[in-house]
Amino acid sequence: MKYLSKIIKVVKIVLIGSGCAGFKFMEGLKNLNKDKGNEILWLSRDDFMTKKWLMDSYIIKNKDEKLNVNVMDFIKEKGINVRFEQDEIESIDTKNKEIAGKKGKYIYDKLIIATGSKAKLPRIECANSTKGKIFSFNSYDDFKKVKGNLKDSKNVVIIGAGPIGFEMSVNLAKKFNVYLIEFESDIMLAMLSGKPLYRKITKKILDLRNVNIHTLTKACKFEDNKLFCDDIETRENFYVPSDTIVFVAGVKQNLPVIDGYIFETEKNTLISNDFGESWIREEDGRRKILNDVYVLGDACYYLNIGNFPASAMFAERSGKIVAYNIFQSKYGNKKRLDFNPSLYAKFIDMILRRV
């Protein structure tokens, strides 16, 4: 009797990015024992992850949190069978399944993009001498600069009333006079659209912390420790005292060029469905399907109405689930897992865990 040996296909899996979602993806592969028998490559510009969800402890509290996790230390600690290359990725060719970095070129069978997001820059008129008091969060160095400037501050302005703006306002109000500026008509409007009760709860929490809230307000000019604003409804001008301004009014995709598409201006957007599979939505609304390309965390937008919170909890969930889904049949929906949280779960994650 002849015995036929089972043919095991070796899959080359490439992960780009070293954020929370990417770390959880690698941990997910290890837990599923999929780091064995497959060729796995981890590419990232940085050789560490910054735990952005601990920024309030680092910036506000009088203790130093360990914010950075080294990639190689993580790999050794978890015992993951993966090769790590530090390289800044410039472009991806999904037709030929090629990745181009500054140091070299790489090929893949399955590609996972976990490059995260970057803060939108403020458009506020100010002199060069005052720019050092306006901050946004893109790196560990940004956290250190904010912490240093707060030492001599009394009044802090937070521009943007999303999840991060809410969290910072609640915590900074323990030590500073906080002014929360929001262009839209309510706080958390993008995440809690159609749920006025939840938004009312978040506003009540801010009121209890004595946060000064200004909605339908546009920040225009920073001068002499004063942020001059326009009331969009009344068209009146006013100012709020400000020794430090933190700009958290949204993020944009932090992506390399994919098949010639540039994402810097957001005319093109990378979209993910509930299983992590991705496509590009062009400026005219057409879709370009990206076969064997998955995207995690806040490196993309989501098909789900209302979007997902750009939080560590959601990044962890997407990383673990995509680690499972890449080995399932594309059309076997019953076998795949989705990471579509309920609105209640999103509310708990965004609000109550931040208080």
Phi, psi and omega in degrees: 000134180263137178252130178265123178286144180286129180275121179253119180277130176274123181258131176267112182253128179239127175252132175248123176118150182230042174267186183301317182297320179295319178298317181290329175297313179297320178295324177295318176301317180297315182295331178271000181063026180271357174281351176261136178082000176232155178265118185240130180235133179245119180246136178200145175294322181255153177258025179209162173246138174259125180281086184296335181289352176259011187296328180293323177295320182287316186282320190262314185280154181274054175208149181266116175274149174280096187276333186256138176240123180286135183298312182295323177297320179297316180299316180292318181297319182273347181067041184272134178275087184211147175259129181253132176233126177272110183205143177268118185278131183256323183205158179229132176247101186283339178292314180264000181054053181237144178239132179248122176247176178293333183260339183181182179245150185221151177243160182211160166259317177233129181245133177240123181255120180223053186273357176073199182231171174226151186291142171288139183276143181289146175250075182240131178289128179198158177283157180301328183290343182255355181298335181290355178255003179248127188230151167224164186253110173233338185211172177299324178298326178297320178299316182296321180294317178297314181300319179294319182289331181292340181300328181250022184251150174240321182246128182237133177250128174252120178258113182118116183253045172270196182303317182290318178298320177298310183300314181294320180298314181300316184281320180292333181295346177291335185234342187229163168280119187247134176241123181254118184253127181225130181289327182280177187280350181205163177280152179057028187294321182292318183279327185243042179297132179080006180234070184299330180296315179297320179293325178295322178296316180297320179295322179297320178298317179295320179298320180295335177267007178062035175279131178276113186257131176232101176267170185048047185229136179248124176282128188242312189214140178242121183203135177053047180057033176227131175259112181274132186232161174245130172279117186294327181284307186270346183063020176276152177257142176207172177225157174236142178294139184207116173266333177221134176241126178246121184261110180230037183272064174097163179229165174230162185296138179251085191230151170284175174291130180240116181052036179086354180274131179255138186249005185297321183267355181067018171292327173250142180228144176268124185246145175237144171271188185289352181254000180095353179287148191232159170208166178257129172265116182284168183302326181273006176095351179288157181250141170242110182288135178251101182289137178061026176240124180242153181224143187237161170059220183259028173281355185212178169257165186241147181294331181301133178294133181096348177065179179246153177290135177280074187232164179296323181299315180288323177300317178299315182297314181295321179298313181294319185288320178293327176302328177278316188292331184294345179257006180259160177296139181300328184258001179269067186304330182292335181274335183278156176255151175243157178243049178266098181283155176288162178300323180297317179297320178296319181295314178301315182295314187283325190253291191296327179286347183265351183283000000 
